[in-house]
């Protein structure tokens, strides 16, 4: 069995516009190992989120995958019937979207939102989903007596933890985190990322962490890929990309923010 859980080969994603086709992702090839935290960095609009949506097959018009392969555990996701893809999406591949703390349904209690997800994918009862919700609340550090509250009764950081908890409830093998802490202050941001790392060590899932912040990524990930205008211009382990970047754009990203001392979350850098 290959040690790579996800392999993207020569992926091209286009947007169909009035003036013709625009290629947002150009010939991207990368892999994510089992249990690996892989970071994808780059400026806004460079194609990072487009790749995430292609992996989960959530791309909507005018976006479409023009060519390439996306292999998950050896299966080409782009060739699967929609019904088979629905069995993989969320259950085996979870995703935490940008501004995820705003993706909770404001009209539903949190226990009901857990049940909606768990029942759809596992057929569990309300009592079983309630038990799972309480267990996940413990994991992400939220009192279990809050499980019947509504989203507006939680702080931004707690809502973000809840979204991550719902994502983890199905025990996916790969979690895609697309700018998961952008709307949070730096203290809460670090607390949540430390928790993600702890959970990843406990359960061994793989993570695709997408952000424009290289310094944040360097504290979390084992390897980093850097994108520029739809192209993957550099891939390497954290030490290599941070200390001896091969591409001029990567060097500019590092120089754009001051480097502050501190321990690294994933222990990727000694």
VEXNU-267566 format. One record per residue: residue number from 1; residue in three letters; x, y, z of N, C-alpha, C in turn. Coordinates in Angstrom, 3 decimals, padded with zeros to 6 digits. Layout:
BEGIN
PT seq type     n_xx     n_yy     n_zz    ca_xx    ca_yy    ca_zz     c_xx     c_yy     c_zz
PT NUM  ALA        X        Y        Z        X        Y        Z        X        Y        Z
...
This chain:
BEGIN
PT seq type     n_xx     n_yy     n_zz    ca_xx    ca_yy    ca_zz     c_xx     c_yy     c_zz
PT   1  UNK  000.844 -001.199  000.000  000.000  000.000  000.000  000.877  001.246  000.000
PT   2  UNK  000.555  002.188 -000.877  001.327  003.421 -000.964  001.194  004.223  000.317
PT   3  UNK  002.276  004.934  000.676  002.223  005.788  001.854  001.508  007.100  001.564
PT   4  UNK  001.210  007.361  000.294  000.487  008.576 -000.078 -001.015  008.325  000.014
PT   5  UNK -001.695  009.148  000.786 -003.145  009.052  000.877 -003.798  009.783 -000.285
PT   6  UNK -003.230  010.936 -000.652 -003.773  011.755 -001.738 -002.681  012.060 -002.742
PT   7  UNK -002.975  011.841 -004.018 -002.049  012.196 -005.099 -002.811  013.030 -006.131
PT   8  UNK -002.305  014.205 -006.387 -002.860  015.058 -007.437 -001.864  015.069 -008.585
PT   9  UNK -002.326  014.716 -009.773 -001.438  014.592 -010.923 -001.907  015.491 -012.063
PT  10  UNK -001.073  016.457 -012.401 -001.293  017.313 -013.579 -002.713  017.891 -013.610
PT  11  UNK -003.122  018.458 -012.479 -004.480  018.995 -012.354 -004.590  020.359 -013.029
PT  12  UNK -005.609  020.504 -013.861 -005.929  021.778 -014.495 -007.398  022.107 -014.225
PT  13  UNK -007.651  023.292 -013.689 -009.020  023.733 -013.409 -009.257  025.062 -014.116
PT  14  UNK -010.339  025.123 -014.870 -010.673  026.323 -015.637 -011.936  026.977 -015.104
PT  15  UNK -012.054  028.279 -015.383 -013.298  029.014 -015.157 -013.804  029.487 -016.513
PT  16  UNK -015.053  029.177 -016.823 -015.647  029.595 -018.086 -016.250  030.987 -017.922
PT  17  UNK -015.635  031.956 -018.572 -016.064  033.350 -018.465 -016.620  033.820 -019.797
PT  18  UNK -017.249  034.984 -019.789 -017.821  035.534 -021.026 -016.757  035.729 -022.090
PT  19  UNK -015.547  036.056 -021.646 -014.471  036.318 -022.605 -013.684  035.061 -022.955
PT  20  UNK -014.120  033.919 -022.453 -013.421  032.676 -022.740 -013.008  031.954 -021.462
PT  21  UNK -012.147  030.971 -021.592 -011.711  030.182 -020.457 -010.527  030.833 -019.749
PT  22  UNK -010.558  030.772 -018.419 -009.438  031.244 -017.607 -008.929  030.069 -016.792
PT  23  UNK -007.646  029.754 -016.919 -007.068  028.617 -016.198 -006.600  029.077 -014.818
PT  24  UNK -007.311  028.613 -013.765 -007.022  029.028 -012.396 -005.999  028.126 -011.724
PT  25  UNK -005.941  026.860 -012.143 -004.959  025.900 -011.618 -004.281  025.251 -012.811
PT  26  UNK -002.940  025.348 -012.850 -002.205  024.921 -014.032 -001.240  023.783 -013.720
PT  27  UNK -001.605  022.583 -014.167 -000.715  021.428 -014.175 -000.109  021.150 -012.788
PT  28  UNK -000.948  021.192 -011.765 -000.475  021.000 -010.385 -000.344  019.517 -010.066
PT  29  UNK  000.817  019.159 -009.533  001.089  017.793 -009.090  001.637  017.852 -007.666
PT  30  UNK  000.990  017.144 -006.747  001.473  017.066 -005.366  000.896  015.825 -004.701
PT  31  UNK  001.461  015.462 -003.561  000.967  014.309 -002.816  000.950  014.634 -001.325
PT  32  UNK  000.066  013.961 -000.596 -000.026  014.103  000.859  000.029  012.707  001.461
PT  33  UNK  000.989  012.489  002.348  001.170  011.172  002.941  000.146  010.883  004.019
PT  34  UNK  000.052  009.642  004.401 -000.843  009.241  005.488 -000.299  009.818  006.797
PT  35  UNK -001.145  010.534  007.497 -000.739  011.153  008.746  000.108  012.404  008.592
PT  36  UNK  000.178  012.947  007.386  001.013  014.129  007.128  000.186  015.406  007.217
PT  37  UNK  000.817  016.470  007.726  000.237  017.805  007.680  000.933  018.560  006.558
PT  38  UNK  000.203  018.801  005.482  000.759  019.449  004.292  000.154  020.833  004.165
PT  39  UNK  000.998  021.829  003.996  000.546  023.205  003.870  000.594  023.692  002.431
PT  40  UNK -000.440  024.425  002.023 -000.476  025.021  000.694 -000.616  026.525  000.869
PT  41  UNK  000.431  027.253  000.460  000.491  028.696  000.694  000.446  029.458 -000.621
PT  42  UNK  000.124  030.741 -000.497  000.108  031.601 -001.670 -000.862  032.744 -001.455
PT  43  UNK -000.751  033.765 -002.302 -001.589  034.947 -002.158 -003.038  034.623 -002.516
PT  44  UNK -003.939  035.503 -002.145 -005.351  035.333 -002.483 -005.522  035.280 -003.999
PT  45  UNK -006.335  034.329 -004.449 -006.603  034.211 -005.877 -005.618  033.363 -006.647
PT  46  UNK -004.692  032.692 -005.946 -003.666  031.921 -006.656 -004.124  030.503 -006.997
PT  47  UNK -005.289  030.080 -006.502 -005.810  028.759 -006.860 -005.856  027.755 -005.724
PT  48  UNK -005.515  028.177 -004.496 -005.471  027.237 -003.366 -006.850  026.634 -003.093
PT  49  UNK -007.842  027.493 -002.916 -009.191  027.007 -002.621 -009.785  026.254 -003.808
PT  50  UNK -009.405  026.638 -005.006 -009.888  025.942 -006.201 -009.442  024.488 -006.177
PT  51  UNK -008.217  024.239 -005.715 -007.735  022.861 -005.578 -008.546  022.109 -004.536
PT  52  UNK -008.835  022.758 -003.406 -009.616  022.118 -002.345 -010.995  021.706 -002.861
PT  53  UNK -011.640  022.588 -003.608 -012.963  022.277 -004.133 -012.888  021.193 -005.206
PT  54  UNK -011.790  021.144 -005.943 -011.622  020.083 -006.938 -011.471  018.729 -006.259
PT  55  UNK -010.710  018.673 -005.156 -010.510  017.417 -004.435 -011.839  016.865 -003.938
PT  56  UNK -012.671  017.726 -003.382 -013.953  017.297 -002.820 -015.075  017.262 -003.862
PT  57  UNK -014.751  017.631 -005.085 -015.719  017.706 -006.177 -016.916  018.586 -005.814
PT  58  UNK -016.582  019.710 -005.195 -017.589  020.709 -004.861 -017.502  021.925 -005.780
PT  59  UNK -016.675  021.833 -006.810 -016.560  022.933 -007.772 -017.900  023.132 -008.482
PT  60  UNK -018.292  024.383 -008.603 -019.553  024.709 -009.267 -019.282  025.655 -010.427
PT  61  UNK -020.139  025.617 -011.464 -019.958  026.527 -012.590 -019.829  027.965 -012.094
PT  62  UNK -018.923  028.722 -012.691 -018.241  028.448 -013.965 -016.950  027.639 -013.844
PT  63  UNK -016.637  027.071 -012.665 -015.404  026.289 -012.520 -015.624  024.843 -012.983
PT  64  UNK -014.614  024.266 -013.595 -014.672  022.846 -013.937 -013.253  022.300 -014.078
PT  65  UNK -013.104  021.015 -013.749 -011.796  020.363 -013.857 -011.583  019.973 -015.311
PT  66  UNK -010.594  020.589 -015.940 -010.340  020.364 -017.364 -009.589  019.070 -017.616
PT  67  UNK -008.636  018.740 -016.739 -007.858  017.517 -016.932 -007.073  017.215 -015.666
PT  68  UNK -006.512  016.015 -015.623 -005.700  015.599 -014.492 -006.342  014.470 -013.710
PT  69  UNK -005.666  014.059 -012.647 -006.148  012.991 -011.786 -006.057  013.421 -010.325
PT  70  UNK -007.023  012.982 -009.525 -006.979  013.178 -008.074 -007.211  011.809 -007.444
PT  71  UNK -006.128  011.178 -007.004 -006.193  009.824 -006.463 -006.261  009.883 -004.943
PT  72  UNK -007.318  009.308 -004.397 -007.476  009.201 -002.945 -007.469  007.731 -002.583
PT  73  UNK -006.440  007.328 -001.863 -006.279  005.911 -001.508 -006.352  005.037 -002.756
PT  74  UNK -005.755  005.541 -003.852 -005.682  004.781 -005.096 -006.854  004.967 -006.036
PT  75  UNK -007.950  005.566 -005.589 -009.117  005.788 -006.440 -009.075  007.178 -007.066
PT  76  UNK -009.353  007.252 -008.356 -009.431  008.548 -009.016 -010.796  009.158 -008.733
PT  77  UNK -010.821  010.181 -007.868 -012.082  010.785 -007.456 -012.841  011.403 -008.626
PT  78  UNK -012.118  011.831 -009.642 -012.761  012.502 -010.767 -013.539  011.539 -011.646
PT  79  UNK -013.291  010.232 -011.491 -013.986  009.238 -012.304 -015.123  008.554 -011.562
PT  80  UNK -015.289  008.834 -010.270 -016.309  008.155 -009.486 -017.702  008.694 -009.812
PT  81  UNK -018.712  007.821 -009.848 -020.090  008.304 -009.955 -020.417  009.198 -008.756
PT  82  UNK -021.370  010.095 -008.928 -021.693  011.045 -007.873 -022.078  010.345 -006.581
PT  83  UNK -022.800  009.244 -006.684 -023.216  008.515 -005.496 -022.038  007.969 -004.706
PT  84  UNK -021.020  007.476 -005.404 -019.827  006.959 -004.738 -019.032  008.094 -004.117
PT  85  UNK -018.991  009.240 -004.805 -018.268  010.391 -004.270 -018.930  010.898 -003.008
PT  86  UNK -020.244  010.844 -002.938 -020.961  011.306 -001.754 -020.655  010.443 -000.533
PT  87  UNK -020.308  009.166 -000.766 -019.944  008.290  000.341 -018.561  008.638  000.896
PT  88  UNK -017.707  009.203  000.050 -016.350  009.567  000.461 -016.314  010.960  001.069
PT  89  UNK -017.052  011.886  000.444 -017.050  013.271  000.913 -017.640  013.363  002.319
PT  90  UNK -016.958  014.051  003.197 -017.277  014.251  004.607 -016.925  013.019  005.454
PT  91  UNK -017.257  011.809  004.994 -016.965  010.632  005.814 -015.486  010.267  005.779
PT  92  UNK -014.870  010.334  004.603 -013.442  010.017  004.486 -012.597  011.253  004.204
PT  93  UNK -013.205  012.244  003.572 -012.534  013.522  003.320 -013.401  014.627  003.911
PT  94  UNK -012.943  015.219  005.000 -013.671  016.318  005.623 -013.104  017.655  005.183
PT  95  UNK -013.902  018.706  005.339 -013.430  020.032  004.939 -013.935  021.089  005.903
PT  96  UNK -013.030  021.944  006.342 -013.371  023.113  007.147 -013.191  024.322  006.242
PT  97  UNK -014.287  024.989  005.923 -014.265  026.050  004.924 -013.752  027.368  005.504
PT  98  UNK -013.458  028.301  004.602 -013.140  029.659  005.023 -014.329  030.229  005.796
PT  99  UNK -014.013  031.008  006.854 -015.053  031.572  007.724 -016.000  030.479  008.198
PT 100  UNK -015.397  029.345  008.590 -016.197  028.173  008.946 -017.122  028.440  010.120
PT 101  UNK -016.720  029.354  011.012 -017.553  029.586  012.195 -018.887  030.209  011.820
PT 102  UNK -018.988  030.731  010.574 -020.259  031.287  010.109 -021.065  030.273  009.301
PT 103  UNK -020.567  029.039  009.176 -021.254  028.043  008.361 -022.259  027.222  009.158
PT 104  UNK -022.301  027.409  010.481 -023.305  026.731  011.288 -024.684  027.333  011.026
PT 105  UNK -025.694  026.494  011.039 -027.067  026.959  010.828 -027.539  027.705  012.079
PT 106  UNK -027.814  028.995  011.980 -028.175  029.773  013.170 -029.514  029.385  013.779
PT 107  UNK -030.348  028.639  013.034 -031.686  028.275  013.505 -031.729  026.890  014.134
PT 108  UNK -030.598  026.191  014.120 -030.567  024.827  014.664 -029.636  024.744  015.860
PT 109  UNK -030.053  023.990  016.887 -029.169  023.750  018.012 -027.996  022.879  017.553
PT 110  UNK -026.901  022.964  018.281 -025.693  022.261  017.865 -025.899  020.748  017.855
PT 111  UNK -026.633  020.208  018.839 -026.847  018.756  018.853 -027.609  018.305  017.612
PT 112  UNK -028.539  019.134  017.136 -029.292  018.799  015.927 -028.396  018.830  014.695
PT 113  UNK -027.411  019.740  014.688 -026.508  019.813  013.547 -025.559  018.616  013.529
PT 114  UNK -025.132  018.172  014.708 -024.356  016.930  014.786 -025.183  015.763  014.243
PT 115  UNK -026.444  015.677  014.693 -027.293  014.562  014.269 -027.509  014.586  012.764
PT 116  UNK -027.694  015.757  012.192 -027.917  015.875  010.752 -026.761  015.264  009.979
PT 117  UNK -025.541  015.568  010.408 -024.351  015.051  009.723 -024.174  013.554  009.964
PT 118  UNK -024.243  013.143  011.224 -023.976  011.751  011.572 -025.052  010.805  011.041
PT 119  UNK -026.320  011.217  011.127 -027.395  010.355  010.633 -027.297  010.171  009.124
PT 120  UNK -026.954  011.249  008.421 -026.865  011.174  006.952 -025.794  010.178  006.514
PT 121  UNK -024.691  010.129  007.245 -023.559  009.306  006.798 -023.435  007.965  007.512
PT 122  UNK -024.014  007.834  008.695 -023.881  006.582  009.438 -025.218  005.968  009.837
PT 123  UNK -026.305  006.738  009.706 -027.615  006.216  010.077 -027.840  006.103  011.572
PT 124  UNK -027.031  006.772  012.386 -027.129  006.651  013.834 -028.391  007.342  014.356
PT 125  UNK -028.810  006.938  015.557 -029.995  007.512  016.186 -029.665  008.855  016.834
PT 126  UNK -030.700  009.547  017.300 -030.483  010.837  017.963 -029.675  010.666  019.254
PT 127  UNK -029.954  009.604  019.999 -029.214  009.390  021.242 -027.745  009.083  020.958
PT 128  UNK -027.482  008.329  019.888 -026.095  008.021  019.517 -025.358  009.268  019.057
PT 129  UNK -026.031  010.095  018.263 -025.385  011.320  017.787 -025.166  012.296  018.937
PT 130  UNK -026.080  012.303  019.910 -025.904  013.159  021.088 -024.665  012.726  021.874
PT 131  UNK -024.492  011.416  022.058 -023.310  010.907  022.747 -022.031  011.285  022.001
PT 132  UNK -022.086  011.186  020.691 -020.919  011.539  019.885 -020.635  013.032  019.966
PT 133  UNK -021.679  013.849  019.962 -021.504  015.298  020.077 -020.845  015.655  021.399
PT 134  UNK -021.299  015.024  022.479 -020.711  015.296  023.787 -019.243  014.857  023.835
PT 135  UNK -018.942  013.715  023.213 -017.563  013.239  023.183 -016.668  014.189  022.408
PT 136  UNK -017.190  014.732  021.296 -016.397  015.652  020.490 -016.251  016.999  021.184
PT 137  UNK -017.255  017.419  021.923 -017.141  018.654  022.703 -016.008  018.520  023.726
PT 138  UNK -015.921  017.367  024.363 -014.825  017.144  025.311 -013.481  017.248  024.612
PT 139  UNK -013.396  016.665  023.415 -012.137  016.672  022.683 -011.664  018.081  022.347
PT 140  UNK -012.607  018.963  022.007 -012.213  020.318  021.593 -012.346  021.327  022.728
PT 141  UNK -012.571  020.821  023.944 -012.511  021.691  025.112 -013.716  022.573  025.346
PT 142  UNK -014.920  022.087  024.998 -016.145  022.836  025.247 -017.000  022.032  026.222
PT 143  UNK -017.556  022.662  027.277 -018.392  021.926  028.239 -019.547  021.215  027.546
PT 144  UNK -019.780  019.959  027.914 -020.802  019.176  027.223 -022.215  019.693  027.505
PT 145  UNK -022.397  020.480  028.567 -023.733  021.011  028.833 -024.110  022.133  027.861
PT 146  UNK -023.174  022.495  026.972 -023.468  023.524  025.959 -023.934  022.911  024.638
PT 147  UNK -024.028  021.593  024.566 -024.266  020.939  023.282 -025.644  021.262  022.701
PT 148  UNK -026.599  021.700  023.545 -027.941  022.039  023.055 -028.113  023.537  022.800
PT 149  UNK -027.036  024.301  022.912 -027.115  025.737  022.659 -027.176  026.020  021.158
PT 150  UNK -027.534  027.254  020.834 -027.543  027.713  019.442 -026.192  028.371  019.111
PT 151  UNK -025.821  028.441  017.836 -024.523  029.009  017.458 -024.257  030.401  018.014
PT 152  UNK -025.283  031.261  018.061 -025.039  032.642  018.499 -024.655  032.721  019.978
PT 153  UNK -024.836  031.637  020.717 -024.504  031.628  022.139 -023.022  031.304  022.388
PT 154  UNK -022.263  031.066  021.315 -020.845  030.749  021.434 -019.989  031.887  020.868
PT 155  UNK -018.779  032.001  021.375 -017.821  032.957  020.823 -017.339  032.456  019.462
PT 156  UNK -016.634  033.336  018.745 -016.114  032.944  017.437 -015.181  031.752  017.513
PT 157  UNK -014.286  031.755  018.505 -013.353  030.645  018.654 -014.051  029.345  018.987
PT 158  UNK -015.095  029.407  019.811 -015.835  028.193  020.165 -016.615  027.667  018.964
PT 159  UNK -017.174  028.562  018.166 -017.882  028.113  016.963 -016.921  027.433  015.989
PT 160  UNK -015.693  027.981  015.914 -014.710  027.349  015.044 -014.369  025.952  015.537
PT 161  UNK -014.247  025.800  016.860 -013.984  024.484  017.437 -015.132  023.514  017.155
PT 162  UNK -016.360  024.028  017.200 -017.522  023.175  016.941 -017.509  022.672  015.501
PT 163  UNK -017.190  023.558  014.565 -017.129  023.151  013.161 -016.068  022.062  012.981
PT 164  UNK -014.911  022.234  013.608 -013.864  021.225  013.534 -014.337  019.926  014.186
PT 165  UNK -015.066  020.041  015.305 -015.586  018.856  015.994 -016.570  018.092  015.112
PT 166  UNK -017.454  018.804  014.426 -018.401  018.142  013.521 -017.658  017.442  012.400
PT 167  UNK -016.623  018.104  011.881 -015.815  017.512  010.819 -015.131  016.229  011.308
PT 168  UNK -014.618  016.261  012.543 -013.895  015.107  013.087 -014.824  013.976  013.520
PT 169  UNK -016.100  014.277  013.716 -017.025  013.277  014.251 -017.115  012.039  013.369
PT 170  UNK -016.902  012.199  012.071 -016.971  011.075  011.147 -015.621  010.376  010.982
PT 171  UNK -014.608  010.825  011.729 -013.269  010.240  011.687 -012.710  010.174  010.250
PT 172  UNK -012.694  011.299  009.534 -012.166  011.270  008.158 -010.670  010.978  008.143
PT 173  UNK -010.202  010.456  007.033 -008.779  010.161  006.867 -008.003  011.401  006.425
PT 174  UNK -008.694  012.320  005.752 -008.089  013.573  005.288 -009.008  014.726  005.658
PT 175  UNK -008.433  015.765  006.257 -009.189  016.977  006.543 -008.553  018.138  005.781
PT 176  UNK -009.368  018.822  004.992 -008.920  020.010  004.268 -009.352  021.222  005.075
PT 177  UNK -008.395  022.042  005.480 -008.682  023.230  006.279 -008.308  024.458  005.451
PT 178  UNK -009.330  025.143  004.964 -009.131  026.276  004.060 -009.236  027.579  004.851
PT 179  UNK -008.100  028.171  005.172 -008.046  029.409  005.964 -008.953  029.287  007.194
PT 180  UNK -008.759  028.265  008.025 -009.738  027.976  009.079 -009.768  028.973  010.230
PT 181  UNK -008.727  029.790  010.382 -008.686  030.687  011.548 -008.527  032.151  011.152
PT 182  UNK -008.821  032.490  009.904 -008.581  033.846  009.408 -009.334  034.902  010.206
PT 183  UNK -010.574  034.603  010.620 -011.408  035.612  011.275 -011.165  035.713  012.774
PT 184  UNK -010.182  034.973  013.298 -009.957  034.921  014.737 -008.713  035.700  015.133
PT 185  UNK -008.684  036.168  016.396 -007.481  036.860  016.855 -006.354  035.853  017.049
PT 186  UNK -005.116  036.352  017.154 -003.951  035.475  017.113 -003.884  034.509  018.295
PT 187  UNK -004.392  034.915  019.457 -004.353  034.036  020.625 -005.280  032.840  020.413
PT 188  UNK -006.529  033.108  020.002 -007.488  032.033  019.753 -007.021  031.180  018.575
PT 189  UNK -006.453  031.829  017.571 -005.930  031.126  016.408 -004.905  030.077  016.818
PT 190  UNK -003.970  030.466  017.658 -002.936  029.531  018.089 -003.528  028.397  018.933
PT 191  UNK -004.479  028.728  019.810 -005.105  027.699  020.637 -005.774  026.637  019.771
PT 192  UNK -006.494  027.074  018.741 -007.200  026.136  017.880 -006.220  025.283  017.078
PT 193  UNK -005.170  025.901  016.563 -004.197  025.146  015.773 -003.439  024.144  016.644
PT 194  UNK -003.134  024.513  017.869 -002.507  023.560  018.779 -003.425  022.369  019.021
PT 195  UNK -004.714  022.656  019.113 -005.680  021.582  019.334 -005.769  020.674  018.103
PT 196  UNK -005.735  021.260  016.911 -005.757  020.468  015.686 -004.559  019.522  015.645
PT 197  UNK -003.382  020.038  015.993 -002.175  019.212  015.996 -002.308  018.073  017.007
PT 198  UNK -002.819  018.375  018.192 -003.005  017.333  019.208 -003.970  016.254  018.720
PT 199  UNK -005.070  016.678  018.099 -006.042  015.722  017.581 -005.459  014.897  016.445
PT 200  UNK -004.655  015.546  015.601 -004.033  014.819  014.497 -003.082  013.748  015.027
PT 201  UNK -002.341  014.061  016.072 -001.452  013.072  016.669 -002.231  011.920  017.289
PT 202  UNK -003.406  012.219  017.838 -004.227  011.187  018.474 -004.857  010.261  017.442
PT 203  UNK -005.413  010.840  016.379 -006.185  010.050  015.423 -005.431  009.724  014.138
PT 204  UNK -004.338  010.419  013.850 -003.502  010.072  012.711 -004.043  010.452  011.345
PT 205  UNK -005.019  011.369  011.285 -005.530  011.792  009.987 -004.533  012.712  009.281
PT 206  UNK -004.681  012.832  007.980 -003.866  013.754  007.192 -004.561  015.102  007.117
PT 207  UNK -003.779  016.157  006.918 -004.340  017.512  006.845 -003.766  018.246  005.638
PT 208  UNK -004.643  018.860  004.868 -004.242  019.848  003.868 -004.620  021.199  004.438
PT 209  UNK -003.617  021.976  004.838 -003.829  023.256  005.505 -003.540  024.375  004.513
PT 210  UNK -004.573  025.167  004.195 -004.464  026.203  003.175 -004.462  027.575  003.838
PT 211  UNK -003.470  028.387  003.502 -003.396  029.733  004.043 -002.449  030.562  003.183
PT 212  UNK -002.489  031.874  003.385 -001.511  032.750  002.735 -000.352  033.060  003.674
PT 213  UNK -000.437  032.559  004.911  000.521  032.893  005.965  001.567  031.785  006.097
PT 214  UNK  002.727  031.990  005.492  003.781  030.972  005.523  004.305  030.722  006.921
PT 215  UNK  004.416  031.763  007.726  004.979  031.597  009.063  004.062  030.757  009.954
PT 216  UNK  002.767  030.977  009.826  001.813  030.151  010.552  001.903  028.705  010.080
PT 217  UNK  002.002  028.516  008.794  002.079  027.183  008.216  003.340  026.447  008.667
PT 218  UNK  004.440  027.176  008.791  005.708  026.564  009.182  005.655  025.990  010.591
PT 219  UNK  004.788  026.537  011.427  004.646  026.037  012.793  003.755  024.808  012.864
PT 220  UNK  002.965  024.585  011.818  001.959  023.532  011.851  002.319  022.320  011.001
PT 221  UNK  002.950  022.539  009.851  003.025  021.503  008.823  004.387  020.807  008.756
PT 222  UNK  004.365  019.640  008.117  005.595  018.899  007.855  006.219  019.318  006.517
PT 223  UNK  005.364  019.470  005.496  005.830  019.936  004.185  004.959  021.095  003.734
PT 224  UNK  005.525  021.897  002.811  004.833  023.089  002.316  004.910  023.129  000.797
PT 225  UNK  003.785  023.499  000.173  003.758  023.818 -001.239  003.420  025.290 -001.408
PT 226  UNK  004.050  025.952 -002.358  003.825  027.383 -002.586  003.252  027.579 -003.983
PT 227  UNK  002.120  028.297 -004.049  001.470  028.544 -005.331  001.603  030.000 -005.750
PT 228  UNK  001.693  030.203 -007.046  001.771  031.540 -007.631  001.011  031.529 -008.944
PT 229  UNK -000.039  032.329 -009.024 -000.824  032.495 -010.246 -001.244  031.151 -010.841
PT 230  UNK -001.728  030.256 -009.977 -002.249  028.984 -010.445 -001.240  027.868 -010.581
PT 231  UNK  000.037  028.172 -010.405  001.071  027.159 -010.538  001.679  026.822 -009.182
PT 232  UNK  002.052  025.568 -009.003  002.775  025.135 -007.813  004.261  025.341 -008.101
PT 233  UNK  004.856  026.372 -007.494  006.216  026.757 -007.867  007.281  026.132 -006.965
PT 234  UNK  006.869  025.616 -005.799  007.856  025.011 -004.903  007.163  024.077 -003.921
PT 235  UNK  007.811  022.926 -003.669  007.343  021.982 -002.655  008.565  021.460 -001.913
PT 236  UNK  008.478  021.383 -000.586  009.589  020.845  000.191  009.235  020.742  001.659
PT 237  UNK  010.117  020.110  002.427  009.860  020.067  003.861  010.048  021.458  004.456
PT 238  UNK  009.538  021.646  005.657  009.496  022.982  006.248  010.889  023.583  006.376
PT 239  UNK  011.841  022.784  006.811  013.195  023.314  006.986  013.766  023.819  005.665
PT 240  UNK  013.578  023.032  004.618  014.107  023.418  003.309  013.461  024.689  002.785
PT 241  UNK  012.118  024.740  002.836  011.413  025.880  002.259  011.640  027.146  003.077
PT 242  UNK  011.831  026.993  004.394  012.010  028.177  005.230  013.446  028.686  005.233
PT 243  UNK  014.402  027.774  005.200  015.800  028.175  005.327  016.509  028.342  003.985
PT 244  UNK  016.050  027.609  002.969  016.706  027.713  001.662  015.670  027.638  000.548
PT 245  UNK  014.735  028.616  000.501  013.702  028.576 -000.538  014.310  028.645 -001.931
PT 246  UNK  013.766  027.836 -002.839  014.318  027.753 -004.182  013.729  028.799 -005.126
PT 247  UNK  012.523  029.270 -004.835  011.845  030.198 -005.737  011.839  031.609 -005.147
PT 248  UNK  012.011  032.586 -006.009  012.075  033.976 -005.563  010.773  034.408 -004.886
PT 249  UNK  009.632  033.907 -005.359  008.357  034.260 -004.751  008.267  033.741 -003.323
PT 250  UNK  008.798  032.540 -003.082  008.806  031.976 -001.727  009.637  032.850 -000.802
PT 251  UNK  010.773  033.302 -001.279  011.620  034.191 -000.460  010.872  035.485 -000.132
PT 252  UNK  010.129  036.006 -001.092  009.377  037.238 -000.849  008.270  037.014  000.184
PT 253  UNK  007.635  035.853  000.138  006.611  035.545  001.136  007.207  035.509  002.538
PT 254  UNK  008.368  034.876  002.682  009.020  034.814  003.990  009.396  036.210  004.477
PT 255  UNK  009.878  037.032  003.569  010.340  038.371  003.957  009.198  039.347  004.206
PT 256  UNK  007.976  038.955  003.815  006.848  039.865  003.950  006.372  040.016  005.389
PT 257  UNK  006.770  039.071  006.248  006.331  039.110  007.640  007.522  038.879  008.557
PT 258  UNK  007.553  039.562  009.708  008.659  039.352  010.650  008.576  037.964  011.262
PT 259  UNK  009.744  037.333  011.464  009.777  036.035  012.106  009.948  036.227  013.603
PT 260  UNK  009.027  035.664  014.366  009.045  035.786  015.815  009.488  034.464  016.431
PT 261  UNK  010.233  034.507  017.531  010.655  033.263  018.169  009.486  032.550  018.809
PT 262  UNK  009.621  031.241  018.974  008.557  030.463  019.611  008.623  029.033  019.193
PT 263  UNK  007.972  028.149  019.936  008.017  026.734  019.594  007.091  026.463  018.433
PT 264  UNK  007.390  025.414  017.694  006.620  025.069  016.519  005.600  024.010  016.867
PT 265  UNK  004.385  024.170  016.388  003.273  023.336  016.811  003.469  021.879  016.461
PT 266  UNK  003.856  021.596  015.246  003.929  020.207  014.799  005.301  019.612  015.034
PT 267  UNK  006.232  020.404  015.531  007.575  019.890  015.761  008.307  019.612  014.456
PT 268  UNK  007.813  020.238  013.363  008.448  019.978  012.081  009.815  020.618  011.975
PT 269  UNK  010.021  021.693  012.709  011.335  022.344  012.731  011.912  022.171  014.118
PT 270  UNK  013.132  021.760  014.209  013.759  021.550  015.523  014.048  022.873  016.183
